[in-house]
Amino acid sequence: MADLLQAYRQACAQRARQDRLRRLPGRDAGLRADFSHNDYLSLSQHPQVIHAAQEAAARWGAGATGSRLLSGDYGLLADFETEIARSKGSEAALIYVSGYQANATALSALLDAKILGAAPQVFADRLNHASLHHACQLAGVRQQRYRHCDLDHLETLLLQSDANAPKFIVSETVFGMDGDRVDVTALAALAQRYDALLYLDDAHATGIFGPQGYGLGNAHPNTVVMGTFSKAIGASGAYLACSQTIADYLVNHSTGFIYSTTPAPAAIAAARAAWQLLPTLNETRAQLLRTAADVRARLQAAGYDTGASDTHILPVILGDDGKTLALRDALLARGIKVSAIRPPTVPPNGARLRIALAASHTQAQIDALLEGFGA
Ligand SMILES: Cc1ncc(COP(=O)(O)O)c(C=O)c1O
């Protein structure tokens, strides 16, 4: 046991030497503005969303207390899934406890070589979220990673692939650490041309982009879209929008769906209330994106590298870990909270401050942010 603990201690010490030791921060008191969270539409604080959560807890209890397959639906899930499928234009939808769990255990189930009858080939954007990598690891699949959002590179890899192998293309729609977007229409066309299943992670687009804010991932029998309730929806949990065949398969093969307690009623009721509000928030979305464009232009004018961001997520790419931490701390000293993101979450030399803009940020808070950057 001592050796084992020593190994873990050394792993943390190694991180500390690289200036990359993660520690759980406390709540920052006296903040002037918080740009570190993903409550992009501020729906976690919306009275209707909070009320829905309170009512659901009062009616069904604090927890779901059993798994969906064994204990059934407490009265919200199936209706909400029907609404999600209608909003996404898909045949079916399935609700999961979290986006991480949905990605890791739905995608890995879809990649099962025994079921497919052959080893699948997976083409994945280099900057995909950790949960998508985890799914491939779980399935024992080696990914072919194409350059970020580079669909020519993806097509080169597809052209070299085994024509008979089952193929999967996996991508985020809006990239969470870069704030840029892949061309979903072109990606879907490639998937169709090469007869691949397209798996899209719509986590950061949900609520902000697409018709009525329902995301960028489009319904198609060969497309699976995952969206979380944990970001712009302001609650927790996640959905998969897919064909009925895939939903039926996942209910039988996705371990995270089968062997996990159903999401709590309050979380799902809150998510559903927020989901129903999305079509009313067109102006809020437009304003958020206008503000983002302004902030981006000011940061760029001050000489900062904001990468290819064209959304409400603004990376300020500094490259060096130490510089990134120093600027984060300097901002925090002014009461401005932004996240410092370092490798391995981003590629080597890609350390950055991640600014997540939200509808509730006031002009005074935005001004304070820009002042902190000297922009
Ligand atoms: C792109 C992406 N996918 C999936 C997830 C996981 O979602 P959840 O927070 O619901 O587990 C996240 C959240 O960090 C994310 O950024």
PDBQT file of the ligand as one rigid body, heavy atoms in Angstrom, charges set to zero:
ROOT
HETATM    1  C1  LIG A 401     -17.502  19.442 -24.996  1.00  0.00    +0.000 C 
HETATM    2  C2  LIG A 401     -17.991  18.831 -23.730  1.00  0.00    +0.000 A 
HETATM    3  N1  LIG A 401     -18.583  17.637 -23.777  1.00  0.00    +0.000 NA
HETATM    4  C3  LIG A 401     -19.046  17.041 -22.668  1.00  0.00    +0.000 A 
HETATM    5  C4  LIG A 401     -18.925  17.628 -21.434  1.00  0.00    +0.000 A 
HETATM    6  C5  LIG A 401     -19.435  16.930 -20.211  1.00  0.00    +0.000 C 
HETATM    7  O1  LIG A 401     -20.688  17.434 -19.880  1.00  0.00    +0.000 OA
HETATM    8  P1  LIG A 401     -21.227  17.324 -18.373  1.00  0.00    +0.000 P 
HETATM    9  O2  LIG A 401     -20.692  18.507 -17.647  1.00  0.00    +0.000 OA
HETATM   10  O3  LIG A 401     -22.718  17.355 -18.534  1.00  0.00    +0.000 OA
HETATM   11  O4  LIG A 401     -20.722  16.046 -17.828  1.00  0.00    +0.000 OA
HETATM   12  C6  LIG A 401     -18.334  18.894 -21.338  1.00  0.00    +0.000 A 
HETATM   13  C7  LIG A 401     -18.247  19.577 -20.025  1.00  0.00    +0.000 C 
HETATM   14  O5  LIG A 401     -17.244  19.895 -19.508  1.00  0.00    +0.000 OA
HETATM   15  C8  LIG A 401     -17.837  19.512 -22.510  1.00  0.00    +0.000 A 
HETATM   16  O6  LIG A 401     -17.235  20.691 -22.453  1.00  0.00    +0.000 OA
ENDROOT
TORSDOF 0
